Amino acid sequence: MFYLETGQYKTSYAKDQQIFPLVQDRVGMVVILLVAFVAIPLLSSNYWLSTIMLPFLIYSLAAIGLNILTGYAGQLSLGTGGFMATGAFAAYKLTTAFPELHFVLVLILAGVITAFVGVLFGLPSLRIKGFYLAVATLAAQFFLVWLYNKNPWFTNYSASGVISAPPREVVPGVVVTGASGTPEAKYYFVLVLVVVLAWMAKNMARSKMGRAWMAIRDMDIAAEIIGIRPAATKLTAFAVSSFYIGIAGALWAFTYTGSVEALAFEINVSFDVLFMIIIGGLGTILGGFLGAAFIILFPIALNQSLLAMGLQNAIELASHLEFMIMGALIVTFLILEPHGLARLWQIFKQKLRTWPFPY
């Protein structure tokens, strides 16, 4: 009853094309933002902010970036971890070479550098697609991690190969990187960035460029016939996707782990982000958040459930069950609901809009 759109008339094309055309959706988004900006920092402990919310937000940003490439443009990629490593090392080199640069500008430049690398490794998409493109991006994953791990220039010739993220301020007195930053400052900084970039991604998906991505995804030959240039469209998707993923990698190293290490972005990271968009929903911005929340919270809920049941070796058992249940869920979603949790949410909203009439 409360979700009906009766009486909400649109008097212009711009109002009809709003991201949230219904008043209920706009109110719901305001509530979500209030919870994120007010309730969570007030009610959460430093542990939750540092080890739960920060990786959730950063993974959400990486999932949005991969969803732009795979969900919207239809280009399968397994190189997310390598592109995150590119963003992390680019940000580190920029902060050490130009210490006077503002950290936000460092993140933008790191994203631009990662976008350039993404375009280079996206060139094979002009000739191949599907499984073969996935193999090409998988090669990029291994090559980039190997490059950053074996070349001491990227770590400023550190003997250990692991370097600490230097402290950086966004405003005077507020450090958001490294061990000097407080969990609250890091959380607010990452949250603002993720909200802004998610809003930008949503608008890009609704723009002419986003419609070109989806046309290439649905049928590239038909898209070319109607005037869309496949080469430019695919490379644009690689660039924008890598830009987002590069910023996520820089945030992961500077705000979450506090260290820049190539081995932190191995192939498991690429698969985790891919699982997020599969479970959350391909071709949706919401799917990135839902998938990241599921991947982050599911192991914690499983561990707590096993401990509550008093099972011995609960942590070891949970690690095995996590892989089994995650694999079963991915197969289930691919068969029963390929569009993931985001599609289930859309179906639920549609039923609310038609309730109590049958749908």
Secondary structure per residue as TSV (DSSP state, phi and psi in degrees):
chain	resnum	aa	ss	phi	psi
A	1	M	-	360.0	-42.3
A	2	F	T	-77.1	-9.3
A	3	Y	T	-103.6	10.5
A	4	L	-	-72.8	145.8
A	5	E	-	-99.8	14.1
A	6	T	T	-60.2	130.6
A	7	G	T	88.8	-5.2
A	8	Q	-	-94.2	89.2
A	9	Y	-	-92.2	142.9
A	10	K	-	-104.4	124.2
A	11	T	-	-104.7	2.5
A	12	S	S	-150.5	159.6
A	13	Y	H	-64.2	-37.5
A	14	A	H	-62.3	-41.9
A	15	K	H	-67.4	-34.6
A	16	D	H	-69.6	-24.5
A	17	Q	T	-101.2	19.5
A	18	Q	-	-64.3	151.7
A	19	I	S	-61.6	-40.4
A	20	F	S	-120.6	87.3
A	21	P	-	-70.5	-24.8
A	22	L	S	-94.1	145.1
A	23	V	H	-60.7	-39.0
A	24	Q	H	-60.7	-39.1
A	25	D	H	-66.4	-39.9
A	26	R	H	-67.2	-40.4
A	27	V	H	-64.2	-42.8
A	28	G	H	-61.4	-39.8
A	29	M	H	-66.8	-39.1
A	30	V	H	-62.0	-41.3
A	31	V	H	-63.0	-43.4
A	32	I	H	-61.9	-43.1
A	33	L	H	-66.3	-37.6
A	34	L	H	-63.9	-41.3
A	35	V	I	-62.1	-44.5
A	36	A	I	-67.6	-40.1
A	37	F	I	-90.4	-22.6
A	38	V	I	-117.3	-57.9
A	39	A	I	-67.0	-47.2
A	40	I	H	-63.1	-47.8
A	41	P	H	-62.3	-32.4
A	42	L	H	-75.8	-37.4
A	43	L	H	-96.9	-19.3
A	44	S	S	-88.8	149.2
A	45	S	-	-82.1	170.7
A	46	N	H	-61.5	-32.5
A	47	Y	H	-62.9	-46.4
A	48	W	H	-65.7	-41.1
A	49	L	I	-66.0	-40.5
A	50	S	I	-82.3	-39.2
A	51	T	I	-107.5	-11.0
A	52	I	I	-115.7	-56.5
A	53	M	I	-72.4	-40.7
A	54	L	H	-62.4	-52.2
A	55	P	H	-63.3	-32.0
A	56	F	H	-61.2	-47.2
A	57	L	H	-66.6	-42.5
A	58	I	H	-68.2	-42.2
A	59	Y	H	-64.4	-35.6
A	60	S	H	-61.4	-42.1
A	61	L	H	-64.6	-43.1
A	62	A	H	-63.9	-39.3
A	63	A	H	-66.2	-37.4
A	64	I	H	-61.8	-42.9
A	65	G	H	-61.5	-45.8
A	66	L	H	-67.9	-33.4
A	67	N	I	-66.7	-32.5
A	68	I	I	-60.2	-43.0
A	69	L	I	-78.9	-47.4
A	70	T	I	-90.6	-44.5
A	71	G	I	-76.2	-43.2
A	72	Y	I	-89.9	-43.1
A	73	A	S	-94.9	-12.3
A	74	G	-	74.9	20.5
A	75	Q	-	-104.2	108.1
A	76	L	-	-71.1	131.6
A	77	S	-	-133.9	137.5
A	78	L	-	-121.4	22.7
A	79	G	-	-109.2	22.0
A	80	T	H	-60.2	-42.8
A	81	G	H	-61.2	-41.2
A	82	G	H	-65.0	-38.6
A	83	F	H	-71.6	-33.3
A	84	M	H	-64.6	-40.0
A	85	A	H	-63.0	-38.2
A	86	T	H	-60.6	-45.1
A	87	G	H	-63.1	-40.0
A	88	A	H	-65.4	-48.0
A	89	F	H	-72.4	-33.0
A	90	A	H	-63.5	-42.2
A	91	A	H	-64.8	-38.4
A	92	Y	H	-65.6	-45.7
A	93	K	H	-64.6	-36.6
A	94	L	H	-68.5	-41.3
A	95	T	H	-68.7	-33.4
A	96	T	H	-82.1	-34.0
A	97	A	H	-79.9	-33.2
A	98	F	-	-130.0	75.9
A	99	P	T	-64.5	-16.2
A	100	E	T	-82.9	-10.4
A	101	L	S	-67.8	138.2
A	102	H	-	-66.9	145.8
A	103	F	H	-65.5	-33.0
A	104	V	H	-63.5	-41.5
A	105	L	H	-65.3	-36.3
A	106	V	H	-60.5	-43.7
A	107	L	H	-63.3	-41.9
A	108	I	H	-63.7	-44.5
A	109	L	H	-66.7	-37.2
A	110	A	H	-63.2	-39.0
A	111	G	H	-64.7	-39.1
A	112	V	H	-65.3	-42.2
A	113	I	H	-62.4	-43.4
A	114	T	H	-64.6	-36.3
A	115	A	H	-61.6	-40.7
A	116	F	H	-63.3	-44.1
A	117	V	H	-64.0	-39.8
A	118	G	H	-62.3	-38.7
A	119	V	H	-64.6	-39.7
A	120	L	H	-60.7	-45.7
A	121	F	H	-81.0	-8.1
A	122	G	H	-88.9	-7.8
A	123	L	G	-58.3	-35.6
A	124	P	G	-60.7	-21.0
A	125	S	G	-66.5	-15.3
A	126	L	G	-73.1	-18.3
A	127	R	T	-117.9	-29.9
A	128	I	-	-126.8	163.0
A	129	K	-	-154.2	174.9
A	130	G	T	67.5	-133.4
A	131	F	H	-59.9	-39.6
A	132	Y	H	-67.4	-37.1
A	133	L	H	-67.6	-38.4
A	134	A	H	-60.0	-40.4
A	135	V	H	-65.6	-39.5
A	136	A	H	-63.9	-43.1
A	137	T	H	-71.3	-29.4
A	138	L	H	-65.1	-37.8
A	139	A	H	-62.6	-38.4
A	140	A	H	-61.6	-39.9
A	141	Q	H	-57.8	-51.7
A	142	F	H	-68.0	-39.1
A	143	F	H	-65.8	-45.3
A	144	L	H	-66.2	-44.0
A	145	V	H	-63.8	-41.4
A	146	W	H	-62.3	-42.8
A	147	L	H	-60.5	-47.6
A	148	Y	H	-72.6	-25.8
A	149	N	H	-81.4	-32.4
A	150	K	H	-98.7	-20.3
A	151	N	-	-95.3	110.3
A	152	P	G	-68.7	-13.2
A	153	W	G	-62.1	-34.8
A	154	F	G	-69.6	-24.2
A	155	T	G	-104.2	17.3
A	156	N	T	55.2	37.4
A	157	Y	T	60.2	37.2
A	158	S	-	-70.4	138.8
A	159	A	S	-67.3	-35.4
A	160	S	S	-85.2	-20.9
A	161	G	S	82.4	-5.4
A	162	V	-	-113.5	125.2
A	163	I	E	-122.6	145.0
A	164	S	E	-84.4	143.1
A	165	A	-	-72.4	126.1
A	166	P	-	-67.6	146.2
A	167	P	-	-68.3	137.7
A	168	R	-	-138.4	144.6
A	169	E	E	-104.6	146.9
A	170	V	E	-97.3	-34.7
A	171	V	E	-133.5	158.0
A	172	P	T	-54.1	124.5
A	173	G	T	89.2	-4.2
A	174	V	E	-115.2	100.4
A	175	V	E	-89.7	130.9
A	176	V	-	-120.2	5.9
A	177	T	S	-130.0	160.2
A	178	G	T	67.6	-167.6
A	179	A	T	-75.5	-16.0
A	180	S	T	-77.6	-22.9
A	181	G	S	-76.9	142.6
A	182	T	-	-80.7	152.7
A	183	P	H	-58.0	-38.2
A	184	E	H	-64.4	-44.7
A	185	A	H	-64.0	-43.5
A	186	K	H	-63.0	-42.8
A	187	Y	H	-62.8	-47.7
A	188	Y	H	-63.3	-41.8
A	189	F	H	-62.6	-48.9
A	190	V	H	-66.3	-39.3
A	191	L	H	-61.3	-45.7
A	192	V	H	-61.7	-43.7
A	193	L	H	-61.7	-45.0
A	194	V	H	-65.4	-42.3
A	195	V	H	-61.6	-45.9
A	196	V	H	-64.5	-46.0
A	197	L	H	-70.1	-34.1
A	198	A	H	-66.1	-40.3
A	199	W	H	-63.1	-40.9
A	200	M	H	-64.6	-41.2
A	201	A	H	-64.9	-39.2
A	202	K	H	-62.9	-41.4
A	203	N	H	-69.9	-36.3
A	204	M	H	-64.0	-39.9
A	205	A	H	-64.5	-27.3
A	206	R	H	-91.8	-3.7
A	207	S	S	-88.4	-178.3
A	208	K	H	-59.7	-39.3
A	209	M	H	-64.3	-42.8
A	210	G	H	-64.2	-39.4
A	211	R	H	-66.3	-33.0
A	212	A	H	-67.1	-40.7
A	213	W	H	-56.7	-48.2
A	214	M	H	-68.3	-31.2
A	215	A	H	-67.1	-41.4
A	216	I	H	-64.2	-39.7
A	217	R	H	-63.4	-44.6
A	218	D	H	-73.3	-44.0
A	219	M	-	-165.2	102.2
A	220	D	H	-66.3	-33.7
A	221	I	H	-66.4	-46.3
A	222	A	H	-63.5	-37.1
A	223	A	H	-63.2	-40.4
A	224	E	H	-67.1	-35.1
A	225	I	H	-64.7	-36.9
A	226	I	T	-85.4	6.7
A	227	G	T	108.0	2.4
A	228	I	-	-83.6	133.2
A	229	R	-	-87.4	111.1
A	230	P	H	-61.2	-42.2
A	231	A	H	-61.8	-51.8
A	232	A	H	-64.0	-38.5
A	233	T	H	-67.3	-44.2
A	234	K	H	-66.1	-44.2
A	235	L	H	-68.2	-32.8
A	236	T	H	-64.0	-40.7
A	237	A	H	-63.7	-41.5
A	238	F	H	-63.0	-40.9
A	239	A	H	-66.5	-49.3
A	240	V	H	-64.7	-43.3
A	241	S	H	-60.9	-46.3
A	242	S	H	-66.5	-33.1
A	243	F	H	-59.2	-48.3
A	244	Y	H	-64.0	-45.3
A	245	I	H	-66.6	-37.3
A	246	G	H	-63.1	-41.8
A	247	I	H	-64.5	-39.1
A	248	A	H	-62.0	-41.1
A	249	G	H	-64.7	-40.6
A	250	A	H	-64.0	-41.7
A	251	L	H	-65.3	-38.0
A	252	W	I	-59.8	-44.2
A	253	A	I	-76.3	-38.4
A	254	F	I	-89.1	-34.0
A	255	T	I	-106.4	-27.0
A	256	Y	I	-98.4	-64.5
A	257	T	I	-81.6	-29.2
A	258	G	S	77.7	6.0
A	259	S	E	-140.9	152.6
A	260	V	E	-109.3	109.7
A	261	E	-	-140.8	129.2
A	262	A	G	-64.9	-37.5
A	263	L	G	-69.2	-11.3
A	264	A	G	-75.3	-9.1
A	265	F	G	-120.2	41.4
A	266	E	S	-73.4	-175.1
A	267	I	H	-60.4	-27.6
A	268	N	H	-60.3	-33.3
A	269	V	H	-65.7	-41.9
A	270	S	H	-61.7	-43.1
A	271	F	H	-68.5	-38.2
A	272	D	H	-60.3	-45.9
A	273	V	H	-66.8	-37.2
A	274	L	H	-63.4	-42.1
A	275	F	H	-62.8	-34.4
A	276	M	H	-61.3	-45.1
A	277	I	H	-76.7	-24.9
A	278	I	H	-70.2	-47.6
A	279	I	H	-73.3	-42.2
A	280	G	H	-71.2	-40.0
A	281	G	-	136.1	120.7
A	282	L	T	-74.5	140.6
A	283	G	T	74.7	25.7
A	284	T	-	-140.0	144.4
A	285	I	H	-73.0	-38.3
A	286	L	H	-59.4	-34.7
A	287	G	H	-60.0	-32.9
A	288	G	H	-63.2	-41.9
A	289	F	H	-70.7	-43.3
A	290	L	H	-65.4	-42.1
A	291	G	H	-66.1	-41.3
A	292	A	H	-64.8	-41.2
A	293	A	H	-61.7	-41.4
A	294	F	H	-65.8	-47.3
A	295	I	H	-64.3	-36.2
A	296	I	H	-77.0	-43.8
A	297	L	H	-85.9	-26.8
A	298	F	H	-60.0	-48.4
A	299	P	H	-61.1	-35.8
A	300	I	H	-66.3	-45.3
A	301	A	H	-63.5	-38.2
A	302	L	H	-66.1	-43.5
A	303	N	H	-62.0	-45.1
A	304	Q	H	-65.9	-35.8
A	305	S	H	-65.5	-43.1
A	306	L	H	-68.6	-37.8
A	307	L	H	-66.7	-37.3
A	308	A	H	-65.5	-30.6
A	309	M	T	-79.6	-4.7
A	310	G	T	73.1	24.9
A	311	L	-	-76.6	140.2
A	312	Q	T	-76.0	150.3
A	313	N	T	54.0	43.6
A	314	A	H	-63.6	-37.3
A	315	I	H	-67.7	-43.5
A	316	E	H	-65.7	-41.7
A	317	L	H	-63.7	-39.7
A	318	A	H	-63.9	-36.5
A	319	S	H	-64.1	-36.9
A	320	H	H	-73.2	-43.8
A	321	L	H	-65.0	-31.9
A	322	E	H	-60.4	-46.1
A	323	F	H	-65.5	-41.3
A	324	M	H	-65.7	-48.6
A	325	I	H	-68.7	-39.5
A	326	M	H	-62.7	-43.8
A	327	G	H	-62.3	-42.2
A	328	A	H	-64.9	-38.8
A	329	L	H	-66.9	-40.5
A	330	I	H	-62.8	-45.3
A	331	V	H	-62.7	-41.3
A	332	T	H	-62.9	-45.1
A	333	F	H	-65.0	-40.3
A	334	L	H	-64.2	-31.1
A	335	I	H	-88.2	-51.0
A	336	L	H	-86.8	-39.7
A	337	E	-	-143.5	83.7
A	338	P	T	-61.4	-21.2
A	339	H	T	-91.4	5.9
A	340	G	H	73.1	-161.9
A	341	L	H	-64.2	-32.1
A	342	A	H	-62.1	-37.6
A	343	R	H	-68.5	-37.7
A	344	L	H	-62.9	-38.2
A	345	W	H	-65.9	-39.5
A	346	Q	H	-64.1	-40.4
A	347	I	H	-64.1	-41.3
A	348	F	H	-63.3	-41.6
A	349	K	H	-65.8	-38.2
A	350	Q	H	-65.8	-36.8
A	351	K	H	-66.9	-35.8
A	352	L	H	-65.5	-35.6
A	353	R	H	-71.2	-24.8
A	354	T	H	-104.7	-5.3
A	355	W	T	-63.5	141.6
A	356	P	T	-92.2	15.8
A	357	F	S	-82.2	151.6
A	358	P	-	-66.9	153.0
A	359	Y	-	-122.1	360.0
